[in-house]
């Protein structure tokens, strides 16, 4: 059904949205959160912090007895030795497993879920 040809157009009011918080946009911003390049830079900083923390933990644990939790629920104990450059493998000594003992071994980084070792004085309260 079309309007008759001699009908006058009816004016329609225009709704103007208030200015957004940035002062330039109107209504809601379609993007939420930081811009992609800001998010990538923040993610890179977070990765750098985590890597530095991991390397400090490896340095603090060198030569200390440690407990490792591996994939498949296997738990082993060994003395932490050294790590490859990208922590693809950890060198351990005196590895004690459910199947026996090895004097030295490489644990693949991809198999390690977590490890812990005792640091003397850590967590102790001062008198």
N, C-alpha and C positions, 0 to 999 in steps of 0.2 A: 504494500500500500504506500504510494508516494504522495507527498503533500501537493496540494493544488498549486498551479504555476503562479497564481496571483497572490499567494500567501506570503506575508512578510516574514523574514527570518526572525526568530526569537533570540534575543541576546542571552548568552549563557555566562554566568559569573565565573571568573577565574579564581581558583583557590591558590594562594601563594603560601608555600610552606615557610616557616620561620628559618632564619639562618642557622646552620649547624654550629657545633662548638668551634670549628676552625675559622668561622667568620666568612668563608667563601662559599661553601656548599649550601644547598637547601635540602632540608629533610634529612634522611638517614644516609650515611656513608655506606656504599656497597661493600667496601673492603673493611675488614675488621682485623685488629691486631697490627703488629709492625709490618712495614713493607718487606717484601721478599728479601731484598739485599740486607736489610737490618736483621732480619731473622737468621739469615745465613751467617752473618758476621757474629751474632750472638752464639749460634750453634758452634762455630769454629772456636770461639773463646772458651766455651764450656768443654769442648773436646780437649783443648790445650790444658785446661785446669785439671781435668780428670787424668790425662796422660802424665802430667807432672806429679800428681798425687800417687799414681800407680808406681812411677819410677822411684819416688821417695820410699814407698813401702817396700819395693824390692831391695833397695839399698839398705834399709833398716833391718831387713830380714836375713841378709846374707850371713851365712854361717850359723844361723839359729835353727833349732828344731821346729818343724812346721807340720801342720796337718792339712791335707789337701782333700777336697771333695771333688770327685770326678764324675763324668757322665755315667749313667747307669747305676748311680747310688754307691759307687765304690769309694771307700775312704782309705787313704794311705797316709803314712807318716814318713818324713825324711828331713834331712838337713838341707836347707835352701842354699843353693850354690850361686849360679849365675843365670842370666837370661840372654837369649838372642836379641838382636837389635830391635825387632818388632814384637818381641815376646811371643814368637811363634813356638818356642820351646823353652822350658826351664830345666836347667841342669840341677839335679839333686844328688845327694850322697846318702848312703845308708837307707835306701828305700825299703820300707816295711809294708808289704801288701798282704792280703788274705792268703795268697799263694806262697809267700816266702819273702826272702830278703835279697836285694841287689845292692852291691857296693856303690854303683853309680848308674844313673839312668837319666834319660831325657823325657820329660812329661810334655806332651803337645799342649800348646796353649789352648787349642780348640777343645781339648778334652777337660780342661780345668774349669770347674764351675766357681770354685772359691778356695781360698787358703787362709790360714791364720797362724800366727806365731806370737809368742810372748815377748814383750819388750819390758825389761826390768824398769820399774819406776813409773810406767804408764798406768794411769788410772789410780795411782796411789794418792792419798790425800796428805797434805803437809801437816805436821803437828802444830 
